[in-house]
Amino acid sequence: MGAAKPARTRPGDGKSRHDRRSRSRKIAATKLPLATNCSLSERVYKALKRDIVTGVHQSGEALTENVLSKLYKASRTPVREAAVRLQHDNLLRIVPNRGYFVTHITLHQLNEIYEFRLAVECSAAELAARRTLDSELIARLTQLANTKYTIDDRSSYERFVVADTEFHVGIAKLSRNHLLLRAVDDARCQMERIMYAAIDIGYYGELPIQEHIQILEAIRQRNPQLARDLMYQHIFASKDKVLRLAYSGS
């Protein structure tokens, strides 16, 4: 694949359509998740993470503790704690005495993300076909698999992204392997970021309804090898499309 390098036209980079006023409105609309047992640091972490994933904060953008404190209505300590966690998630880069920088999505990272997905999600699908089926979860995944979106309708695609994440995490739940579930769940924030970034340059991709349904059917039929193969084909096809898109802009 060649040396790892940032894609020059990264989904979401250099977008004039994300002007300051528009972005301010988006951030203003962001509500910190409420939970009685949730610390302020946790709420800042979740809100800032969501804004990075959805492209409110752009790749390479510089952020300071003072700015983030005002945006998310928190003191500098919870902001700092949230930033450390986001650096661990590879969403922020902390530069001493300079501030925080939203990480770029490089071609090397795209490859790593998809290699990781192939490793863990194929195993999750195979295990799911070996386990006793959870009929309620299967019914929910069938509903999610049929989620549609309309090209050029960002709100409908955002709903699809949420459904797509719940579907893939749901397959991992069917595996009944806590470590696989955690791995799939962790990888989804990177996938969501890629999906949101793609639509920022006008790419919506193809609707994977049939692929999702076929994976579920293989699990229902208790066919572990077929479930693994179908998940592999599904993820590999997505990887091929995304990498072609990234290389075309490099």
C-alpha positions as CSV (number, residue, x, y, z in Angstrom):
1,M,0.0,0.0,0.0
2,G,3.0,2.3,0.2
3,A,4.2,4.5,3.0
4,A,1.6,5.8,5.4
5,K,0.8,9.4,4.7
6,P,-2.1,11.8,5.4
7,A,-4.7,11.9,2.6
8,R,-4.5,15.4,1.3
9,T,-8.1,15.5,0.7
10,R,-9.4,14.1,3.9
11,P,-13.1,13.8,4.3
12,G,-14.0,16.9,6.2
13,D,-10.8,18.9,5.6
14,G,-10.8,22.4,4.3
15,K,-14.6,22.7,4.1
16,S,-15.8,26.2,3.4
17,R,-19.3,25.0,4.2
18,H,-18.3,24.5,7.8
19,D,-18.1,28.3,8.4
20,R,-17.6,29.6,12.0
21,R,-21.3,30.5,12.5
22,S,-22.5,27.2,11.3
23,R,-20.1,25.4,13.6
24,S,-21.0,27.5,16.5
25,R,-24.7,26.7,16.0
26,K,-23.8,23.0,16.0
27,I,-21.8,23.2,19.2
28,A,-24.5,25.3,20.8
29,A,-27.0,22.6,20.0
30,T,-24.8,19.9,21.6
31,K,-26.2,18.9,25.0
32,L,-24.0,17.3,27.5
33,P,-25.4,13.8,28.2
34,L,-27.1,13.8,31.6
35,A,-26.7,11.0,34.1
36,T,-26.9,11.1,37.8
37,N,-23.8,9.0,38.3
38,C,-21.8,10.6,35.5
39,S,-19.0,13.0,36.4
40,L,-18.5,16.3,34.6
41,S,-15.4,15.0,33.1
42,E,-17.3,12.0,31.6
43,R,-20.0,14.3,30.2
44,V,-17.4,16.6,28.6
45,Y,-15.6,13.6,27.2
46,K,-18.8,12.2,25.6
47,A,-19.9,15.6,24.1
48,L,-16.4,16.5,22.8
49,K,-16.0,13.0,21.4
50,R,-19.3,13.2,19.6
51,D,-18.4,16.6,18.1
52,I,-15.1,15.2,16.8
53,V,-16.7,12.1,15.4
54,T,-19.4,14.0,13.6
55,G,-17.1,16.6,12.2
56,V,-18.0,19.6,14.2
57,H,-14.4,19.9,15.1
58,Q,-12.3,19.4,11.9
59,S,-9.2,17.3,11.3
60,G,-6.1,19.2,12.3
61,E,-8.1,21.9,14.2
62,A,-6.4,23.5,17.2
63,L,-8.4,23.6,20.4
64,T,-7.5,25.2,23.8
65,E,-8.6,24.4,27.3
66,N,-10.1,27.9,27.6
67,V,-12.1,27.5,24.4
68,L,-13.3,24.0,25.3
69,S,-14.2,25.1,28.8
70,K,-16.5,27.8,27.4
71,L,-18.0,25.5,24.7
72,Y,-18.8,22.7,27.1
73,K,-19.5,24.8,30.2
74,A,-16.9,23.1,32.4
75,S,-13.7,24.1,34.3
76,R,-10.3,23.3,32.8
77,T,-9.7,20.2,34.9
78,P,-12.5,18.1,33.5
79,V,-11.6,19.4,30.0
80,R,-8.0,18.3,30.6
81,E,-9.1,14.8,31.8
82,A,-11.4,14.4,28.8
83,A,-8.6,15.4,26.4
84,V,-6.3,12.7,27.9
85,R,-9.0,10.1,27.2
86,L,-9.6,11.4,23.7
87,Q,-5.8,11.2,23.0
88,H,-6.0,7.5,24.0
89,D,-8.9,7.2,21.6
90,N,-6.7,8.7,18.9
91,L,-9.1,11.5,18.3
92,L,-7.0,14.3,19.9
93,R,-3.3,15.0,20.0
94,I,-2.0,16.9,23.1
95,V,1.0,19.2,22.4
96,P,2.5,20.6,25.5
97,N,2.4,24.4,25.7
98,R,0.4,24.6,22.4
99,G,-2.9,22.9,23.1
100,Y,-5.0,20.1,21.6
101,F,-5.2,19.2,17.9
102,V,-7.9,17.0,16.3
103,T,-6.1,14.1,14.7
104,H,-6.1,13.5,11.0
105,I,-7.4,10.3,9.4
106,T,-4.4,8.9,7.4
107,L,-4.3,6.2,4.9
108,H,-2.3,4.1,7.3
109,Q,-4.9,4.5,10.0
110,L,-7.7,3.6,7.5
111,N,-5.9,0.3,6.8
112,E,-5.4,-0.4,10.4
113,I,-9.0,0.3,11.3
114,Y,-10.3,-2.1,8.6
115,E,-7.7,-4.8,9.5
116,F,-8.9,-4.6,13.1
117,R,-12.5,-4.8,12.1
118,L,-11.8,-7.9,9.9
119,A,-10.1,-9.6,12.8
120,V,-12.7,-9.0,15.5
121,E,-16.0,-8.7,13.7
122,C,-15.5,-11.9,11.6
123,S,-14.8,-13.7,14.8
124,A,-17.9,-12.2,16.5
125,A,-20.1,-13.3,13.6
126,E,-18.7,-16.8,13.7
127,L,-19.2,-17.1,17.4
128,A,-22.7,-15.6,17.2
129,A,-23.7,-18.5,14.9
130,R,-22.4,-21.0,17.5
131,R,-24.3,-19.5,20.4
132,T,-27.9,-19.9,21.6
133,L,-29.8,-17.2,19.7
134,D,-31.3,-14.2,21.5
135,S,-34.6,-13.9,19.6
136,E,-35.3,-10.4,20.8
137,L,-31.9,-9.2,19.8
138,I,-32.2,-11.0,16.4
139,A,-35.5,-9.2,15.8
140,R,-33.9,-5.8,16.7
141,L,-31.0,-6.5,14.4
142,T,-33.4,-7.4,11.6
143,Q,-35.1,-4.0,12.0
144,L,-31.7,-2.3,12.0
145,A,-30.5,-4.2,8.9
146,N,-33.4,-2.7,7.0
147,T,-32.6,0.9,7.9
148,K,-32.5,3.1,4.8
149,Y,-31.3,6.6,4.0
150,T,-31.7,9.1,1.2
151,I,-28.8,10.4,-0.7
152,D,-28.1,14.1,0.0
153,D,-30.3,13.9,3.1
154,R,-27.8,14.2,5.9
155,S,-30.3,13.7,8.7
156,S,-31.5,10.4,7.3
157,Y,-27.9,9.3,6.9
158,E,-27.0,10.3,10.4
159,R,-29.9,8.0,11.5
160,F,-28.4,5.3,9.4
161,V,-25.0,5.7,11.0
162,V,-26.5,5.2,14.4
163,A,-28.4,2.1,13.2
164,D,-25.3,0.7,11.5
165,T,-23.3,1.0,14.7
166,E,-26.0,-0.7,16.7
167,F,-26.2,-3.5,14.2
168,H,-22.5,-4.3,14.2
169,V,-22.3,-4.0,18.0
170,G,-25.4,-6.2,18.2
171,I,-23.7,-8.9,16.2
172,A,-20.8,-8.8,18.8
173,K,-23.4,-9.0,21.6
174,L,-24.7,-12.2,20.0
175,S,-21.2,-13.7,20.3
176,R,-21.5,-13.4,24.1
177,N,-17.8,-12.6,24.3
178,H,-17.3,-9.5,26.4
179,L,-13.8,-8.8,25.0
180,L,-15.0,-9.0,21.4
181,L,-18.0,-6.8,22.2
182,R,-15.7,-4.2,23.8
183,A,-13.3,-4.3,20.8
184,V,-16.1,-3.8,18.3
185,D,-17.7,-1.0,20.3
186,D,-14.3,0.8,20.6
187,A,-13.7,0.6,16.8
188,R,-17.1,2.1,16.0
189,C,-16.2,5.7,16.9
190,Q,-13.4,5.5,14.3
191,M,-15.8,4.0,11.7
192,E,-18.5,6.7,12.5
193,R,-15.9,9.4,12.0
194,I,-15.0,7.9,8.6
195,M,-18.6,7.7,7.6
196,Y,-19.4,11.3,8.7
197,A,-16.2,12.6,7.0
198,A,-17.2,10.9,3.8
199,I,-20.5,12.6,3.5
200,D,-18.8,15.9,4.1
201,I,-17.3,15.5,0.7
202,G,-20.5,14.2,-0.8
203,Y,-20.0,10.5,-0.6
204,Y,-22.7,8.4,1.0
205,G,-21.6,4.9,-0.1
206,E,-23.9,2.1,-0.9
207,L,-26.8,0.9,1.2
208,P,-25.7,-2.5,2.8
209,I,-29.2,-3.8,3.6
210,Q,-28.8,-7.1,1.7
211,E,-25.4,-7.7,3.2
212,H,-26.6,-7.2,6.7
213,I,-29.6,-9.4,6.1
214,Q,-27.4,-12.2,4.7
215,I,-25.1,-12.1,7.7
216,L,-28.1,-12.4,10.1
217,E,-29.5,-15.3,8.1
218,A,-26.3,-17.2,8.3
219,I,-26.4,-16.7,12.1
220,R,-30.0,-17.9,12.2
221,Q,-29.0,-20.9,10.2
222,R,-26.2,-21.7,12.7
223,N,-23.6,-21.6,10.0
224,P,-20.5,-20.2,11.6
225,Q,-18.2,-20.3,8.5
226,L,-20.8,-18.6,6.3
227,A,-21.4,-15.9,8.9
228,R,-17.6,-15.3,9.1
229,D,-17.3,-15.3,5.3
230,L,-20.2,-12.9,4.8
231,M,-18.9,-10.5,7.4
232,Y,-15.5,-10.6,5.8
233,Q,-16.9,-9.8,2.4
234,H,-19.0,-7.0,3.9
235,I,-16.1,-5.3,5.7
236,F,-13.6,-5.9,2.9
237,A,-16.0,-4.3,0.3
238,S,-16.4,-1.2,2.6
239,K,-12.6,-1.0,3.0
240,D,-12.1,-1.1,-0.8
241,K,-14.5,1.7,-1.4
242,V,-13.2,3.9,1.4
243,L,-9.6,3.4,0.4
244,R,-10.3,4.2,-3.3
245,L,-12.1,7.4,-2.1
246,A,-9.1,8.3,0.1
247,Y,-6.5,7.6,-2.6
248,S,-8.4,9.5,-5.2
249,G,-8.0,12.6,-3.1
250,S,-4.4,12.0,-2.1
